[in-house]
C-alpha cells in the first residue's frame, strides 16, 4: 500500500528534469551579474544560514556588515525635484557600507570599507564579522573574500542576506550608510 501511495504522489508531481547545479567558487572576485546564484562556500570563511546568524546576533558575538549597494542620486533630475533614498531595512545594529562589494572598487571606496570594517570590529581582525546583502547577491561574497584577504580571520557570510533573515521573521530596522561614504564608485 505504501508503494502504491508513493507512486501516486510521484506521478502527480511535475517532472521538470532540471537539477540545480552548484555554483563553483571563483578564484577571484565576481565582476558582473551580482544578483545571480552564488556558491555555497567561501574559502577561508564560514557560510551561515539565517538561524545561525540570528544566534550570533542575539549573543552579540559578531559584527554585522551590510554591503547592499545604494543607488546614487541621478545627476539629471529636473531642478526642484525631491530625491529620497530608498530606506534600507537591515539587521539591527548592522553597519551599512554600501557599494563596497563590487568586484573592483576605487581606492576611496576601499579606504571607506577598511575604515568601516575596522570600526565594526573595534580594531580586532580576529573578531567575528558577518557579511550580508540580499539573497543571491555576490556583493556580500566579494566583501567577505576581500576581508579574508586583508587578514580578518573570523569571517562569516550569510548568502541568504536580509531576504532570508526576514523569511524567518527576525527583526529588521531602518539603517543609514556609515559616515564617509564616497560619492562615486
N, C-alpha and C positions, 0 to 999 in steps of 0.2 A: 504494500500500500504506500509506504514512504517513497519507493522508487517511482511509482506512478505519479504521485504528487510532485516530486522533484521534476520529472519530465514535463508535467503540465505547466509548472511555473516557468521553467526554462523556455518552453515553446511560446509563451506569451511575451517574454522579454524581447526588446529589439535586439537584433543581431547585426551590429554595425561592422564587426570585424576590425574596428580601429582600436589599436592598443597604444596608449600613450607611451612614447619613448622618453626615457630620462634625458634631461638636458645635460650634456657634458660640461664640466667646469672648464672655462677657458684658461689659458696660461697668462693672459693679460686682461686688461680692463675691457668691459663692454663699451663700444664706441657709438652704438646706434640702437634703434629699436628697443628703447629702455623699458617699455611696457610690453613684455612678452614672457613666455615661460622661462623660469630660472632654474638653475641646478639645485640639487638637494644637498650640496656640500659647499664648504668654504675652507680651503686648505689653510691650516694654521688657526682656524677659528672653530666655533661651535654653533651649529644650527639649532635654534629653539623654536618651538611652537608657541601659540598664544598661552596655553596653560602654564608652561614652564616660565615664560616671560612674566606672566602675572604673578607667579610665586616669587620671582626675583624682585619684582616691583613692590609687592606687599611687604617683603622683608627688607626693603631698601638696600638690596645687595648689589645694585648695579646702577650706573648712569645710563639714561636712555637718550639716544641721539636720533632725532627725526631728520631725514635728509630730503624730504619731498621738495621738489623744485617750486619756486614761486615765480609765476609769470611776471615779467616787468610791465610797468605802465607803458602802454603804447605811445610812441613819440608823436603820432599823427592825430591825436584826439583834437576835435574842434575846441577852440578857446571857450572856457567856461564849463567844459564837461567835467562832471564829478567822477573821480575814479575811486573805486572801493576795492581793496584787495579781497580776494575770496578768503573767508575765515578758514583757518586750519584747526580741525578737531583732532587732537592728538592724545597720546598717553600722558596723564597728569604728571607734571614735574619734568617732562622731557625738555631738552634743549633743542630748538629748531635751527638747524644750519642749512638753509636752502641752497640748492644748486651746487653742493659740494660732491655730489655723486656722479657727475658726468665722467666719462672715460678720460677725457683730457680737461684739465682745469687750468685757468690762468694763475699766474703767481699770486695775485692779490686774493683770489679765491682759495688757493692753497693756504695762504697765511691766515685767512679767516677761519678755515677749517682747523688748522693746527691750534690756533688760539682758543677757539670754542671747545674743541675736544680736550685740550689741556685744562680748561676751566671746569668742564664737566666731570673730569676725574680728579680734580684738585691736584694736578701735577704728578699723579701716581700712574705710570704706564702699566702697572700690574692690576689696577682697579678694574673690575668687570664693567664692560660697556656694551650695551645692546644697540645695534643699528637697525633702523627700520624705515619704511616708506609706506607704500601701498602693496597690495598683493601683486605678485608677478611684476615687480619693479626692480630693475637692475641697479638703480641708483644706490640702494642700501647695500647691495653686494659689492659694488665698486668702492663705496665708502669704507666698508668693513675691511676689504682687501687692502686698501690704502693704509688704514690704521695698523694693520698687521705689519705691513712693510715699514712703517715708521717705528716699529718696536713695541707696540701695545701687545701685551701677552694674554689678556683675558677678554678676547673679542667674541661677542655673540652676535648672531644675525637672525632676525625674525623675518623670514621671507613672506609671511602672511600679512605683515605690516598692520596698519590700523584697521584694514578691512577684516582681517582675521580676529584681531583684538575685539572689534565691535561685534562680530558674529557671536562671540562668547558672552556678549553683554557686559564686558568690562568697562569701567568708566573712561570717559573722554572729556577733555577740556579744550577750550579755545586757547591757542598759544600764538605768540608773535615771534618773528625771527630774532635770533640773538643779535645784540648790538654789533655794529661794524660791518654789516653785510655789504659786500661790493655791489656797485650799481650795474656792472656788466659781467657777463660770463666770459 
